[in-house]
């Protein structure tokens, strides 16, 4: 079985110009025009038709600006029309990333949740949103979904994505979105001397091998053109060494007939561990996939109590 231990080797390869094919992003409407503003950012919102992970985002760069910014929000419900603003939380934000790159995202989404995506090429002085007709009907993992215009009357680079957001009608801001049906969830006591139980969900990967790891940071670590939200540190290598099976339980295995698997991290009973953050993720393994890793899960984060 090919384990995550080999990511360190793959990282070196990814910086030597190795080109790795990626799956296609969620289908968007064709490009119509570029909306440029110093203080306005556009995107789309939707209600999730199934469980999945947003693995990557990229903003089309028709203006050839060279850098991009994206923000992901979990909303309390369907967002109200502007000027009323939505309730929710900022889940992910990045700016200043080259527009040629897919931004590794790793946001887990559950069926029925409302999600908003904002994105533009530009910086604190200009936002270039790539417009396409909306609302737009498309699909996520084979399930129909409608993308509807989502906006903020702010520059998300200037405010780091912490912005009032609303719904509207008309063109959506096109942001390419890569998704995968692999999701990592956790439950249990986070205290020292206890265990954290993980549920690995990968319904389209029944019978496939998986490899899981934990680290002390969210990385990200490149895997070719993709990335996993883990850092290459001492905890990462300990969790992938197969030498501590009593601590890292079922960190490798097979996705069962239900499309799920279970793993556990047993936390030693040492007081000095309190306050340490732990990040965990998994991949499904396929020798025919790019670099041997078919899918990459979201990153689950918790603090030891």
Residue frames as qw, qx, qy, qz and C-alpha x, y, z in Angstrom:
[[0.000, 0.888, 0.459, 0.000, 0.00, 0.00, 0.00],
 [0.401, 0.418, -0.027, 0.815, 1.28, 3.46, -0.84],
 [0.384, -0.687, -0.503, 0.358, 1.19, 5.58, 2.31],
 [0.039, 0.988, 0.100, 0.112, 1.22, 9.30, 2.99],
 [0.652, -0.565, 0.233, 0.449, 4.80, 8.88, 4.18],
 [0.610, 0.171, 0.452, 0.628, 5.79, 9.27, 0.53],
 [0.156, 0.945, 0.284, 0.038, 4.34, 12.78, 0.27],
 [0.360, -0.788, 0.253, 0.430, 7.76, 14.18, 1.22],
 [0.493, -0.080, 0.647, 0.576, 9.18, 12.65, -1.96],
 [0.306, 0.660, 0.619, 0.296, 6.25, 13.88, -4.03],
 [0.095, -0.941, -0.127, 0.300, 6.67, 17.43, -2.76],
 [0.362, -0.523, 0.475, 0.608, 10.15, 17.55, -4.21],
 [0.380, 0.249, 0.747, 0.486, 8.82, 16.28, -7.52],
 [0.161, 0.834, 0.527, -0.025, 6.08, 18.89, -7.59],
 [0.105, -0.901, 0.097, 0.409, 8.66, 21.68, -7.66],
 [0.384, -0.328, 0.651, 0.567, 10.53, 20.21, -10.63],
 [0.339, 0.319, -0.376, -0.802, 7.84, 20.95, -13.17],
 [0.080, 0.156, 0.981, 0.083, 5.88, 17.70, -12.96],
 [0.437, -0.034, -0.172, -0.882, 2.49, 18.32, -14.58],
 [0.095, 0.160, 0.957, -0.223, -0.38, 16.39, -13.04],
 [0.265, -0.356, -0.568, -0.693, -3.86, 16.24, -14.52],
 [0.202, 0.090, 0.628, -0.746, -6.78, 17.27, -12.31],
 [0.161, 0.540, 0.825, 0.045, -10.44, 16.44, -12.48],
 [0.061, 0.503, 0.334, 0.795, -12.67, 19.13, -13.95],
 [0.080, 0.074, 0.479, -0.871, -14.24, 21.82, -11.77],
 [0.301, 0.564, 0.699, -0.321, -18.00, 22.18, -11.33],
 [0.326, 0.434, 0.539, 0.644, -19.46, 23.40, -14.63],
 [0.045, -0.555, -0.246, 0.794, -20.02, 27.17, -14.77],
 [0.508, 0.791, 0.319, -0.118, -21.84, 29.36, -17.30],
 [0.669, 0.384, 0.145, 0.620, -19.72, 30.70, -20.18],
 [0.333, -0.354, -0.113, 0.866, -17.79, 33.92, -19.68],
 [0.224, 0.848, 0.469, 0.102, -19.80, 37.06, -20.49],
 [0.194, 0.844, -0.099, 0.490, -17.78, 40.02, -19.29],
 [0.558, -0.083, -0.504, 0.654, -15.40, 41.23, -16.59],
 [0.288, -0.890, -0.247, -0.252, -16.84, 43.43, -13.84],
 [0.576, 0.144, -0.341, 0.729, -14.08, 45.60, -12.40],
 [0.338, -0.861, -0.157, -0.348, -14.45, 47.65, -9.24],
 [0.209, 0.528, -0.579, 0.584, -12.19, 49.01, -6.54],
 [0.253, -0.217, 0.642, -0.690, -14.64, 48.02, -3.79],
 [0.815, 0.073, 0.130, -0.560, -17.12, 45.36, -5.00],
 [0.042, -0.303, 0.944, 0.121, -16.68, 41.56, -5.18],
 [0.772, 0.107, -0.102, -0.619, -19.01, 39.02, -6.78],
 [0.061, -0.232, 0.971, -0.013, -19.60, 35.26, -6.69],
 [0.623, -0.177, -0.547, -0.530, -22.40, 32.71, -6.21],
 [0.396, -0.251, 0.714, -0.521, -24.26, 30.83, -3.50],
 [0.627, 0.003, -0.668, -0.401, -26.00, 27.44, -3.44],
 [0.742, -0.367, 0.381, -0.411, -27.58, 24.84, -1.20],
 [0.033, -0.425, 0.897, 0.118, -25.48, 21.67, -1.06],
 [0.808, 0.060, -0.274, -0.519, -27.25, 18.71, -2.74],
 [0.941, -0.075, -0.311, 0.109, -24.99, 16.14, -1.06],
 [0.606, -0.726, 0.204, 0.254, -21.98, 15.82, 1.27],
 [0.764, 0.501, -0.016, 0.406, -18.69, 16.84, -0.32],
 [0.520, -0.596, 0.033, 0.611, -15.45, 18.73, 0.19],
 [0.392, 0.919, -0.046, 0.007, -14.48, 21.87, -1.71],
 [0.860, -0.194, 0.140, 0.452, -10.94, 20.89, -2.60],
 [0.447, -0.110, 0.243, 0.854, -9.90, 23.84, -4.76],
 [0.239, 0.877, 0.341, -0.240, -10.91, 27.25, -6.12],
 [0.437, -0.115, 0.339, 0.825, -9.60, 29.41, -8.96],
 [0.276, 0.775, 0.257, -0.507, -10.83, 32.68, -10.46],
 [0.662, 0.493, 0.369, 0.427, -10.67, 33.04, -14.27],
 [0.329, -0.625, 0.051, 0.706, -8.27, 35.87, -15.07],
 [0.538, 0.683, 0.416, 0.267, -9.53, 37.49, -18.26],
 [0.030, 0.996, -0.066, 0.043, -7.79, 40.76, -17.30],
 [0.791, 0.285, -0.307, 0.445, -4.45, 38.99, -16.84],
 [0.321, -0.880, 0.170, -0.305, -3.98, 40.66, -13.46],
 [0.484, 0.448, -0.701, 0.273, -1.91, 37.77, -12.17],
 [0.046, 0.064, -0.824, 0.561, -3.23, 37.33, -8.62],
 [0.500, -0.405, -0.578, -0.502, -6.55, 36.19, -7.16],
 [0.178, -0.170, 0.656, -0.713, -8.54, 36.21, -3.93],
 [0.531, -0.283, -0.692, -0.398, -11.33, 33.86, -2.80],
 [0.271, -0.208, 0.608, -0.717, -13.61, 33.54, 0.23],
 [0.447, -0.238, -0.826, -0.250, -15.97, 30.73, 1.32],
 [0.341, -0.240, 0.387, -0.823, -18.89, 31.30, 3.69],
 [0.183, -0.324, -0.928, 0.027, -21.24, 28.93, 5.51],
 [0.266, -0.272, -0.081, -0.921, -24.65, 30.67, 5.71],
 [0.316, 0.052, 0.737, -0.596, -27.48, 30.23, 8.21],
 [0.552, 0.513, 0.632, -0.180, -29.93, 29.89, 5.32],
 [0.490, 0.579, 0.410, 0.507, -30.64, 31.23, 1.86],
 [0.306, -0.227, -0.130, 0.915, -29.07, 34.72, 1.92],
 [0.216, 0.794, 0.463, -0.328, -31.46, 37.69, 1.73],
 [0.509, 0.665, 0.265, 0.478, -31.43, 40.13, -1.16],
 [0.392, -0.037, -0.123, 0.911, -29.20, 43.19, -0.95],
 [0.170, 0.681, -0.491, 0.516, -29.14, 45.51, 1.01],
 [0.803, -0.491, 0.198, -0.273, -30.12, 43.05, 3.78],
 [0.239, 0.595, -0.765, 0.063, -27.11, 40.98, 4.80],
 [0.853, -0.082, -0.496, -0.139, -26.78, 37.28, 5.54],
 [0.582, -0.648, 0.440, -0.218, -25.87, 35.56, 8.80],
 [0.969, 0.177, -0.134, 0.109, -23.07, 33.02, 8.72],
 [0.583, -0.683, 0.326, 0.295, -19.35, 32.56, 9.06],
 [0.429, 0.752, -0.480, -0.143, -16.23, 32.93, 6.96],
 [0.968, -0.159, 0.194, 0.014, -14.80, 29.43, 6.48],
 [0.762, -0.006, 0.310, 0.568, -11.87, 30.11, 4.19],
 [0.233, 0.961, -0.001, -0.146, -9.99, 33.07, 2.72],
 [0.700, -0.171, 0.304, 0.623, -6.88, 33.47, 0.56],
 [0.330, 0.933, 0.046, -0.136, -5.49, 36.40, -1.39],
 [0.033, -0.826, 0.514, 0.228, -2.39, 37.21, -3.40],
 [0.720, -0.069, 0.676, 0.143, -2.26, 33.73, -4.96],
 [0.001, 0.290, -0.626, -0.724, -1.09, 33.53, -8.60],
 [0.676, 0.283, 0.136, -0.666, -4.19, 33.30, -10.79],
 [0.561, 0.354, -0.696, -0.276, -2.68, 30.35, -12.65],
 [0.131, 0.145, -0.928, 0.319, -2.90, 28.20, -9.51],
 [0.612, -0.478, -0.529, -0.343, -5.80, 26.24, -8.04],
 [0.188, -0.536, 0.498, -0.655, -6.10, 27.33, -4.40],
 [0.439, -0.126, -0.880, 0.131, -6.19, 24.26, -2.11],
 [0.394, -0.474, -0.035, -0.787, -9.29, 24.80, 0.00],
 [0.356, -0.031, -0.890, 0.282, -10.42, 21.73, 2.01],
 [0.388, -0.091, 0.317, -0.860, -13.83, 22.98, 3.22],
 [0.000, -0.209, -0.978, -0.002, -16.22, 20.16, 4.19],
 [0.425, -0.023, -0.085, -0.901, -19.88, 20.75, 3.23],
 [0.250, 0.171, 0.922, -0.241, -22.88, 18.75, 4.42],
 [0.024, -0.430, -0.748, -0.505, -26.05, 18.14, 2.42],
 [0.203, -0.811, -0.547, -0.050, -28.54, 20.97, 2.93],
 [0.403, -0.580, -0.092, 0.702, -25.98, 23.58, 4.01],
 [0.361, 0.915, 0.168, 0.059, -25.97, 26.99, 2.32],
 [0.675, -0.264, 0.202, 0.658, -22.61, 28.03, 0.94],
 [0.295, 0.947, 0.056, -0.119, -21.44, 31.33, -0.54],
 [0.746, -0.036, 0.240, 0.621, -18.35, 31.76, -2.73],
 [0.170, 0.966, -0.016, -0.193, -16.76, 35.11, -3.56],
 [0.731, -0.194, 0.361, 0.546, -13.77, 35.52, -5.80],
 [0.401, 0.915, 0.014, -0.051, -11.97, 37.95, -8.08],
 [0.739, 0.159, -0.038, 0.654, -8.59, 38.58, -9.55],
 [0.033, 0.849, 0.017, 0.527, -6.94, 41.68, -8.18],
 [0.481, -0.002, -0.526, 0.702, -5.72, 43.25, -4.97],
 [0.158, -0.565, -0.536, 0.607, -6.66, 45.92, -2.43],
 [0.060, 0.402, -0.133, -0.904, -7.04, 48.46, -5.25],
 [0.533, 0.245, -0.414, -0.696, -9.13, 46.47, -7.77],
 [0.559, 0.045, 0.804, -0.197, -11.46, 43.46, -7.95],
 [0.388, 0.292, -0.578, -0.656, -12.05, 41.82, -11.34],
 [0.619, 0.085, 0.698, -0.350, -15.05, 39.47, -11.24],
 [0.042, 0.107, -0.827, -0.551, -15.58, 37.06, -14.14],
 [0.557, 0.195, 0.305, -0.748, -19.26, 37.31, -15.06],
 [0.098, -0.080, -0.916, -0.381, -21.51, 34.54, -16.42],
 [0.492, -0.329, -0.310, -0.744, -25.28, 34.38, -16.71],
 [0.103, -0.074, -0.880, 0.457, -27.23, 33.46, -13.58],
 [0.686, -0.407, 0.579, -0.167, -28.92, 31.77, -11.94],
 [0.464, 0.470, -0.706, -0.255, -27.10, 28.79, -13.41],
 [0.920, -0.183, 0.213, -0.273, -28.15, 25.14, -13.04],
 [0.388, 0.554, -0.737, 0.024, -25.27, 22.69, -12.81],
 [0.917, -0.277, -0.262, -0.120, -24.40, 19.62, -10.72],
 [0.144, -0.678, 0.663, -0.284, -22.16, 18.62, -7.83],
 [0.200, -0.207, 0.954, -0.087, -21.17, 14.94, -7.80],
 [0.096, -0.217, -0.886, -0.399, -24.06, 14.20, -10.13],
 [0.066, -0.647, -0.690, 0.318, -26.68, 16.03, -8.03],
 [0.201, 0.697, 0.328, 0.605, -28.40, 19.10, -9.55],
 [0.368, -0.584, -0.314, 0.652, -27.70, 22.45, -7.92],
 [0.261, 0.862, 0.281, 0.332, -28.40, 26.09, -8.76],
 [0.504, -0.166, -0.123, 0.839, -25.73, 28.79, -8.50],
 [0.007, 0.901, 0.408, 0.151, -27.24, 32.20, -7.73],
 [0.306, 0.681, -0.147, 0.649, -25.65, 35.65, -7.64],
 [0.668, -0.611, -0.278, 0.320, -23.83, 36.41, -4.37],
 [0.366, 0.695, -0.049, 0.617, -22.12, 39.69, -3.53],
 [0.476, -0.631, -0.290, 0.540, -20.43, 42.00, -1.11],
 [0.242, 0.937, 0.094, 0.236, -20.13, 45.73, -1.58],
 [0.440, -0.808, 0.362, 0.151, -16.55, 45.50, -0.35],
 [0.535, 0.612, -0.582, 0.019, -13.09, 44.53, -1.58],
 [0.931, -0.346, -0.095, -0.067, -12.40, 41.16, 0.04],
 [0.708, 0.257, -0.315, 0.577, -8.64, 41.66, -0.08],
 [0.017, -0.589, 0.230, -0.775, -8.94, 44.85, 1.96],
 [0.605, -0.454, 0.274, -0.594, -11.06, 43.22, 4.68],
 [0.025, -0.306, 0.948, -0.088, -9.65, 39.67, 4.46],
 [0.340, -0.211, -0.850, -0.343, -13.09, 38.33, 3.55],
 [0.113, -0.441, -0.717, 0.528, -14.78, 39.55, 6.75],
 [0.107, 0.001, -0.295, -0.949, -17.56, 41.32, 4.91],
 [0.552, 0.311, 0.466, -0.618, -21.36, 41.79, 4.79],
 [0.040, -0.062, 0.859, 0.506, -22.73, 39.42, 2.13],
 [0.545, 0.360, 0.333, -0.680, -26.07, 39.27, 0.32],
 [0.517, 0.314, 0.752, 0.261, -27.98, 37.63, -2.51],
 [0.242, 0.543, -0.119, -0.795, -28.96, 39.38, -5.71],
 [0.775, 0.465, 0.421, -0.079, -30.25, 38.67, -9.20],
 [0.434, 0.848, -0.260, -0.159, -28.39, 38.62, -12.48],
 [0.690, 0.500, -0.500, 0.153, -24.91, 37.50, -13.47],
 [0.841, -0.524, 0.015, 0.132, -22.87, 35.39, -11.10],
 [0.003, 0.827, -0.560, -0.050, -19.20, 35.91, -10.38],
 [0.938, 0.192, -0.284, -0.046, -17.55, 32.85, -11.88],
 [0.264, -0.663, 0.683, -0.156, -15.19, 31.01, -9.53],
 [0.706, 0.195, -0.665, -0.147, -14.01, 27.57, -10.62],
 [0.587, -0.462, 0.484, -0.456, -14.72, 25.07, -7.84],
 [0.510, 0.217, -0.831, -0.052, -13.25, 21.60, -7.52],
 [0.689, -0.369, 0.304, -0.545, -15.12, 19.17, -5.26],
 [0.403, 0.180, -0.897, -0.008, -14.75, 15.61, -4.03],
 [0.731, -0.424, -0.289, -0.450, -17.08, 13.32, -2.12],
 [0.688, -0.073, -0.582, 0.427, -14.52, 12.51, 0.57],
 [0.306, -0.761, 0.060, -0.569, -15.25, 14.00, 3.99],
 [0.510, 0.018, -0.706, 0.492, -13.47, 13.58, 7.34],
 [0.478, -0.683, -0.081, -0.547, -15.52, 14.07, 10.52],
 [0.399, 0.167, -0.746, 0.506, -14.55, 13.59, 14.17],
 [0.610, -0.626, -0.140, -0.466, -16.19, 13.09, 17.54],
 [0.811, -0.200, -0.451, 0.315, -15.15, 12.18, 21.06],
 [0.492, -0.839, -0.055, 0.225, -13.36, 13.58, 24.06],
 [0.524, 0.753, -0.184, 0.354, -10.53, 15.93, 23.13],
 [0.469, -0.813, 0.312, -0.149, -8.88, 15.69, 26.56],
 [0.211, 0.547, -0.804, 0.096, -5.52, 14.13, 27.29],
 [0.262, -0.115, 0.914, -0.287, -5.84, 10.44, 28.08],
 [0.640, 0.425, 0.472, -0.432, -8.84, 10.11, 25.76],
 [0.427, 0.054, 0.729, 0.533, -9.48, 9.31, 22.13],
 [0.377, 0.495, -0.068, -0.780, -10.81, 11.14, 19.09],
 [0.601, 0.253, 0.753, 0.090, -12.89, 9.01, 16.72],
 [0.149, 0.424, -0.397, -0.801, -12.76, 9.80, 13.01],
 [0.684, 0.421, 0.582, -0.125, -15.32, 8.87, 10.38],
 [0.113, -0.343, 0.586, 0.726, -13.97, 8.72, 6.85],
 [0.614, 0.540, 0.477, -0.322, -16.69, 9.10, 4.23],
 [0.041, 0.458, -0.621, -0.634, -15.85, 8.24, 0.61],
 [0.734, 0.264, 0.488, -0.393, -18.98, 6.73, -0.99],
 [0.724, 0.636, -0.164, -0.209, -17.50, 6.58, -4.50],
 [0.250, 0.642, -0.716, 0.113, -14.37, 4.78, -3.32],
 [0.881, -0.267, 0.257, -0.293, -15.77, 1.53, -1.89],
 [0.976, 0.057, 0.100, 0.187, -13.05, -1.10, -1.67],
 [0.487, 0.715, -0.233, 0.445, -10.25, 1.42, -2.21],
 [0.665, -0.236, -0.387, 0.593, -7.36, 1.79, 0.19],
 [0.079, -0.947, -0.061, -0.304, -7.04, 4.95, 2.25],
 [0.632, -0.015, -0.364, 0.684, -4.18, 6.55, 4.16],
 [0.272, -0.916, -0.228, -0.187, -4.69, 9.08, 6.93],
 [0.570, 0.129, -0.328, 0.742, -2.28, 11.40, 8.73],
 [0.304, -0.911, -0.269, 0.067, -2.23, 14.05, 11.45],
 [0.548, 0.320, -0.126, 0.763, 0.08, 17.04, 11.81],
 [0.312, -0.542, -0.398, 0.672, 0.63, 20.17, 13.88],
 [0.110, 0.464, -0.106, -0.872, -0.28, 22.57, 11.06],
 [0.672, 0.547, 0.410, -0.284, -2.60, 22.82, 8.06],
 [0.626, 0.097, 0.496, 0.593, 0.28, 23.09, 5.59],
 [0.930, 0.239, 0.138, -0.243, -0.69, 23.00, 2.81],
 [0.462, -0.399, 0.708, 0.356, 1.65, 20.42, 1.32],
 [0.533, 0.487, -0.363, -0.589, 1.67, 20.20, -2.50],
 [0.662, 0.027, 0.744, 0.081, 0.84, 16.90, -4.18],
 [0.400, 0.350, 0.590, 0.608, 1.63, 17.75, -7.77],
 [0.049, -0.387, -0.230, -0.891, -0.84, 20.49, -8.73],
 [0.588, -0.631, -0.404, -0.305, -3.05, 19.62, -5.77],
 [0.081, 0.458, -0.598, 0.653, -2.39, 19.97, -2.05],
 [0.606, -0.461, -0.647, 0.031, -3.32, 18.39, 1.25],
 [0.237, -0.820, 0.067, -0.516, -4.01, 20.54, 4.30],
 [0.862, -0.475, -0.030, 0.176, -1.26, 19.04, 6.47],
 [0.059, 0.888, -0.455, 0.027, 2.27, 20.08, 7.36],
 [0.856, 0.208, -0.434, 0.191, 5.30, 17.82, 7.06],
 [0.212, -0.706, 0.471, -0.486, 6.29, 17.77, 10.73],
 [0.020, -0.292, 0.916, -0.273, 7.12, 15.28, 13.48],
 [0.580, 0.151, 0.596, -0.534, 3.48, 14.36, 14.13],
 [0.714, 0.491, -0.211, -0.452, 2.88, 13.80, 10.42],
 [0.464, 0.450, -0.762, -0.033, 5.76, 11.35, 10.12],
 [0.224, -0.154, 0.856, -0.440, 4.84, 9.63, 13.40],
 [0.662, 0.263, 0.402, -0.575, 1.26, 9.11, 12.21],
 [0.763, 0.520, -0.224, -0.311, 2.38, 7.67, 8.85],
 [0.057, 0.593, -0.802, 0.037, 5.22, 5.47, 10.11],
 [0.849, -0.101, -0.433, -0.286, 3.00, 2.50, 11.10],
 [0.465, 0.207, -0.711, 0.485, 5.18, 2.21, 14.22],
 [0.122, -0.013, 0.569, -0.813, 2.62, 3.54, 16.73],
 [0.319, -0.303, -0.750, -0.494, -0.58, 1.58, 16.04],
 [0.302, -0.514, -0.717, 0.361, -1.86, 2.09, 19.61],
 [0.043, -0.479, -0.150, 0.864, -1.89, 5.86, 19.11],
 [0.364, 0.372, -0.345, -0.781, -2.89, 6.07, 15.45],
 [0.507, 0.120, 0.838, -0.164, -5.56, 3.40, 15.11],
 [0.557, 0.531, 0.627, 0.120, -6.65, 2.33, 11.61],
 [0.030, 0.757, -0.163, -0.632, -4.77, 5.20, 9.96],
 [0.251, 0.313, -0.720, -0.566, -4.54, 2.93, 6.92],
 [0.474, 0.187, 0.815, -0.277, -7.20, 0.56, 5.70],
 [0.062, 0.224, 0.775, 0.588, -9.98, 0.04, 3.17],
 [0.411, 0.015, 0.050, -0.910, -13.17, 2.02, 2.55],
 [0.324, 0.114, 0.912, -0.224, -15.99, -0.37, 3.50],
 [0.119, 0.407, 0.820, 0.386, -19.13, -1.38, 1.62],
 [0.053, -0.827, -0.503, 0.247, -21.01, 1.51, 3.24],
 [0.381, 0.763, 0.059, 0.518, -18.55, 3.99, 1.73],
 [0.334, -0.865, 0.210, -0.310, -17.08, 4.67, 5.15],
 [0.737, 0.076, -0.535, 0.406, -14.20, 3.74, 7.42],
 [0.505, -0.851, -0.052, -0.136, -13.29, 4.54, 11.02],
 [0.617, 0.316, -0.420, 0.585, -10.03, 5.57, 12.64],
 [0.540, -0.818, -0.198, 0.009, -8.98, 6.85, 16.05],
 [0.374, 0.573, -0.407, 0.606, -6.30, 9.05, 17.55],
 [0.702, -0.577, -0.380, 0.173, -5.53, 8.16, 21.18],
 [0.087, 0.841, -0.217, 0.488, -4.18, 11.19, 23.04],
 [0.610, -0.003, -0.624, 0.489, -1.52, 10.37, 25.67],
 [0.459, -0.817, -0.349, -0.019, -2.25, 11.49, 29.22],
 [0.560, -0.084, -0.118, 0.815, 0.37, 14.24, 29.35],
 [0.041, -0.830, -0.380, 0.405, -0.63, 17.70, 30.59],
 [0.203, -0.509, 0.309, 0.777, 1.86, 19.52, 28.37],
 [0.215, 0.245, 0.773, 0.544, -0.21, 18.46, 25.33],
 [0.090, 0.768, 0.583, -0.251, -3.12, 20.72, 26.33],
 [0.102, 0.835, -0.022, -0.540, -3.61, 23.61, 23.94],
 [0.220, -0.299, 0.726, 0.580, -1.88, 21.89, 21.03],
 [0.671, 0.454, 0.024, -0.586, -3.83, 21.98, 17.75],
 [0.462, -0.102, 0.846, 0.247, -4.01, 18.82, 15.67],
 [0.535, 0.486, -0.222, -0.655, -4.87, 18.69, 11.97],
 [0.519, -0.037, 0.851, 0.067, -5.97, 15.47, 10.25],
 [0.600, 0.499, -0.204, -0.591, -6.85, 14.44, 6.70],
 [0.684, -0.065, 0.718, 0.113, -6.88, 11.37, 4.48],
 [0.349, 0.462, -0.526, -0.623, -6.44, 10.34, 0.87],
 [0.912, 0.156, 0.338, -0.169, -7.85, 7.46, -1.13],
 [0.294, -0.529, 0.689, 0.399, -5.21, 5.47, -2.97],
 [0.831, 0.478, 0.264, -0.100, -5.23, 4.42, -6.62],
 [0.615, -0.281, 0.444, 0.588, -2.02, 3.52, -8.50],
 [0.414, 0.466, 0.549, 0.557, -3.57, 4.91, -11.71],
 [0.068, -0.957, -0.283, 0.013, -4.41, 8.32, -10.19],
 [0.323, 0.810, -0.243, 0.424, -2.06, 11.33, -10.32],
 [0.062, 0.568, -0.664, 0.482, 0.89, 10.49, -8.04],
 [0.359, -0.073, -0.921, 0.132, -1.13, 7.53, -6.73],
 [0.058, 0.307, 0.628, -0.713, -3.64, 9.58, -4.72],
 [0.064, 0.495, 0.739, 0.453, -7.16, 9.62, -6.13],
 [0.250, -0.810, -0.322, -0.422, -8.96, 11.91, -3.69],
 [0.323, 0.139, -0.486, 0.800, -7.96, 14.27, -0.88],
 [0.305, -0.694, -0.649, 0.057, -10.27, 14.97, 2.07],
 [0.154, -0.886, 0.016, -0.437, -10.91, 18.16, 3.96],
 [0.409, 0.243, -0.635, 0.609, -8.67, 18.87, 6.96],
 [0.578, -0.695, -0.391, -0.173, -10.24, 18.40, 10.40],
 [0.259, 0.477, -0.426, 0.724, -8.84, 20.63, 13.15],
 [0.645, -0.679, -0.316, -0.150, -9.18, 20.34, 16.93],
 [0.056, 0.680, -0.509, 0.525, -7.38, 21.49, 20.07],
 [0.609, -0.154, -0.738, 0.248, -6.37, 19.11, 22.85],
 [0.415, -0.749, -0.072, -0.512, -8.12, 20.09, 26.07]]
